[in-house]
Amino acid sequence: MDSKFWANVALCVVLGILVVLGLSRLSSALTPKGLFVEDPEPSAEAAPLMQQVTLLDYSLAEKPGQMVKARFTVQNESARDIRDLDILCEFYDRNGKYVDRKHWLLADTIPAGSRDSHSWLDRRFVNTRAGGVRCRIADFRVVGEPFFKLHRAEEGHGGEHGMATDEGHPASHGGHEVHGEATHH
């Protein structure tokens, strides 16, 4: 047994201690719902309206081929249009113990004061022990003013804007519309 052997033993002991310390700290990051899993908080714009936007009804059904059919009915009683609803569904086994969670994104706009239902059939891998489900709205976006608005000019306002001859130069014929096919020389 030479010094190289004892150096390897010491290195293994030090690495073992580091692994044990790392695993002990890792256990504090393990929540009842998984490693580093936290409950999502609504965004700052959605938080004030969260009580006025409710998930009235939902149903999830398993179909052949690991397909899940989901239907959600949402009531928007706020004075603002909303969109991009994040629906969080948590699955529980027959004893009520947490087993899995999935998110659904309702990308449609739900106008203020209305009720909408949305259905999906898509491939989802849900834990096979799941016997019950609880869904809730986790977040959404408030529809704001558009970033820009298109301005469409009526015919007869100058006429030269946007018109081109077959050579690509602006038309110079007094604003009359030109019909026909473009030819390349």
Stockholm file with secondary structure:
# STOCKHOLM 1.0

chainA/1-185         MDSKFWANVALCVVLGILVVLGLSRLSSALTPKGLFVEDPEPSAEAAPLMQQVTLLDYSLAEKPGQMVKARFTVQNESARDIRDLDILCEFYDRNGKYVDRKHWLLADTIPAGSRDSHSWLDRRFVNTRAGGVRCRIADFRVVGEPFFKLHRAEEGHGGEHGMATDEGHPASHGGHEVHGEATHH
#=GR chainA/1-185 SS CCHHHHHHHHHHHHHHHHHHHHHHHHHHHEETTEETCCCCCCCTTTGGGGGGEEEEEEEEEEETTTEEEEEEEEEECSSSCEEEEEEEEEEECTTSCEEEEEEEEEEEEECTTEEEEEEEEEECCCCTTCCEEEEEEEEEEECCCCSCCCCCCCTTSCSCTTCBCTTSSBCCSTTCCCCSCCCCC
#=GC SS_cons         CCHHHHHHHHHHHHHHHHHHHHHHHHHHHEETTEETCCCCCCCTTTGGGGGGEEEEEEEEEEETTTEEEEEEEEEECSSSCEEEEEEEEEEECTTSCEEEEEEEEEEEEECTTEEEEEEEEEECCCCTTCCEEEEEEEEEEECCCCSCCCCCCCTTSCSCTTCBCTTSSBCCSTTCCCCSCCCCC
//
